[in-house]
Amino acid sequence: MRKKFIAGNWKMYKSPKETKEFFAAFAKEMDASESVKKAIADGVEDVAFFVPSISLTTAIEAAENMPLIIGAENAHWEKCGAFTGEISVPMVAEVKASHVLIGHSERRHIFHETNEETNKKMHAVTDGGLRAVLCVGETLEERESGKAHDVIKGQFLDGLKNFDAHTTAEKVIIAYEPVWAIGTGKTASAQDAEEICKFIRDLASDTFGTECAEKLLILYGGSVKPENTASIMSEADIDGVLVGGASLKAESFIKIAENAL
Ligand code: PGA
């Protein structure tokens, strides 16, 4: 049985002050939620937050007494160097964040990050001892022209170039996020999301073997809300959700973590 992974992606929201306020509110929600507390304690569910780099330290400190995962939203592939504005994996590790989002569609489409760059970042994250969430997903145009599977296959294979089965199973999580469903209120139907998540699991099986594919966590993201979480999570190949907008409020995110169970 794969562990459920419920993750919030805060994007460019929440300053350190707002982060502190959020976790004070989230601590109360956690305290009141017997099912989420039990699921985390039993090792059935992980709850994670990917936060702006300037708020990482605050998040780690504020969440210190809660069994939560804190991660960065991006990291450069070099350990240090003349890369103004970037942060490195050792910097993320030093503040005790354990996960990094790689290749989010906003990185790919707004900042023109390529599959080759996501691959270098993926290696930097796993070589640095952290866990990477590789985001993949097609645009509306790609879906409508029948290219969705090819695009996802390319993002998966290029992103995981020179990875082995063990590292992939233990250190990589895949998040399928159709670009047309992100922040638009348009969720992929649970069946459409499952169809692609199964396609990704089959790709993992072909590339790394069935044992790796069975262990690999695959998430869905794109307008996930408390109301649609249960139906998305009922699909066989969807192990969790990556949540943007609805992760910014403690009440809605705890409901997502509850409804995922
Ligand atoms: P959304 O964002 O839930 O606001 O659609 C998801 C994401 O970008 O990870």
Residues whose N, C-alpha, C, O or C-beta is under 5 A from the ligand:
A	BS01	PGA	N9 A181 I182 G183 T184 G221 G222 S223 V224 L242 V243 G244 G245
